[in-house]
Amino acid sequence: MTPRYIHFVRHGQGLHDLYNDQNIPDPDLTEHGYAQCEHLRDIFPYHDRIQLVCASPIRRTIQTALISFEPYLQSGKRQVLAIPRGQESSSQPSNTGHDPSTLKAEFGKLVDFSLVQEDWNSKEGLWAPDWHTVELRARQLRLLLRAREEKEIVVISHGNFLHHVTGNIDEQGRQTGGDWKNAEYRTYIFDPPDHEDALIQETEESYRARSADGPSEEMHRDKL
């Protein structure tokens, strides 16, 4: 069954954001990043509707999931699903994750690492940082999400990669649709529902929540 809604989230502030240093390996959230995630937890209006929470297997995205969507995990019977296809598009140390065994030792039973292969952090093959490969991985992620049975899903990922997933980027790497803020969420539906590339469209409600022009406004301008 096709999910009705996908809520994409960018992780909270990481140490690499604070120090503007992409050479910090798989950095933690900062203290401010933790506060951003707590704020997201407090303002996110759909906790009672969420049926699945996914996160890139990078530490800051997992930490964001565990803090921001703690209500989803409260029952003790739910886990965050780690999805390698959600990792950031570059091969810098800050965007290169740890081996599955290291991640499992740190996060234990809070996270389901069943989809995380040993080579997921190799930045080669499907995980390579070139534009066409990242576009392929973004498409595969959308297809994976559309194939899920859950009707409402949260995905915590990364700023640049989310532009690929949402289609807000061109072949020169120019981003459109506005920068993703730390701990920001945006809500999407599959539109059209059966497109071969599983294309998605941000909802009007999501546009309004971030004070952006939605599809109806854009179509109105096109007709002027």
Secondary structure, DSSP 8 states (H G I E B T S, - for coil): ---SEEEEEE---BHHHHHT-TTSSS--B-HHHHHHHHHHHHH-TTGGG--EEEE-SSHHHHHHHHHHTHHHHTTSS--EEE-GGGS-SS-SGGG----HHHHHHHHGGGEE-TT--TTTTS-SGGG--SHHHHHHHHHHHHHHHHHSS-SEEEEEE-HHHHHHHHT-B-TT--B-S----TT-EEEEEESSTT-TT--EEE-HHHHHHTT---HHHHHHHHH-
